[in-house]
Amino acid sequence: MKTDYFQSVFILIFFIFFAVPAVGQVVAPEGFMQSPPDDGNLNIIVFGAHPDDAQLDAGGVGALWSDQGHHVKFVSTTNGDIGHAVKSGGELAKIRIAEFHDADRVLGIDGSEVFDIHDGEIMPTLENRKKYVRAIREWKADIVIGHRPYDYHPDHRYTGILMQDAAYMVIVSNFLPSVPHLTQNPVFLFSSDNFQKPYPFEPDVVVAIDEVIDRKVEAVWQFESQIESWWAAGNFEDVIPVPDDPQARAERKQQVTERFKRRSVATADRYRDKLIELYGERRGKQIEYAEAFEVCEYGRQPTQEELLEMFPTFE
């Protein structure tokens, strides 16, 4: 009896300390890394407010980085559980989380995580600041990307504010001491938008994504819940389902492909002067698809040469 008792205690202790994740730790989904290896490559983490924002804003550059061996993680800071005209709650969250991970697999990136925060309810609290700091530290990030805090959607705004609030705090050893701090502040960047007040987006780097545009739109195609609802109807009353018929489905996919390719074309055209400055006149004029980013003042401030060395496609 005594032997059985001690065996049971040993098993319980082992389970608590070795089998159960630490408080706040999230187990990586199948096929993704929990944290990147120390192999000399860059570690990049991208925060998007909903399960599609990171892919829309940085799917191209994320795929390019990944192809070069760098370690990219996309994070959705809410679970998307109200982003549909008919479905909602846990049912919708499961669908959108699965879509998010599928899109990241298409892009070929190493990390994929969805915070357990309701869509429309993220706030710039101390608890959420620690969540960001934990994610950035665990990924050992060299580069952090997210929304600017000027946007029509409160989730986008507060995702940007929380990213800014995590800057600097990620290197403070006595803030969230349970997670080893970074010894150097990462470079923090904003993804592009068209909002003009209080000041417009000003790109520091514009990246050609022509060679991966098809992979980016294939990743976007994984978000069927959005394709049939908000993206199709433009409201939260109607649903236009993606057809099951192969020919009709292919036609719908072509429509989605063309729509989201146009977004990347618009970015290249809007920042054509910057593309020419960075790539030279000949190539800058030829680039068709692009993503753009602005350095946040709260992170490490790289020189232009250092910034271009960190981003793919600049040689």
Secondary structure, DSSP 8 states (H G I E B T S, - for coil): -HHHHHHHHHHHHHIIIIIS--TT-----TTS-SS---SSS-EEEEEESSTTHHHHHHHHHHHHHHHTT-EEEEEESS--TT-SSS--HHHHHHHHHHHHHHHHHHHT-SEEEE-S--TT-----HHHHHHHHHHHHHTT-SEEEE--S-SSSHHHHHHHHHHHHHTTGGG-TTSSTTS---SS--EEEEE-----SS-----SEEEE-GGGHHHHHHHHTT-HHHHTTHHHHSSSS------SSHHHHHHHHHHHHHHHHHHHHHHHHHTHHHHHHHH-HHHHHH---EEEEEE-TTS----HHHHHHHSTT--
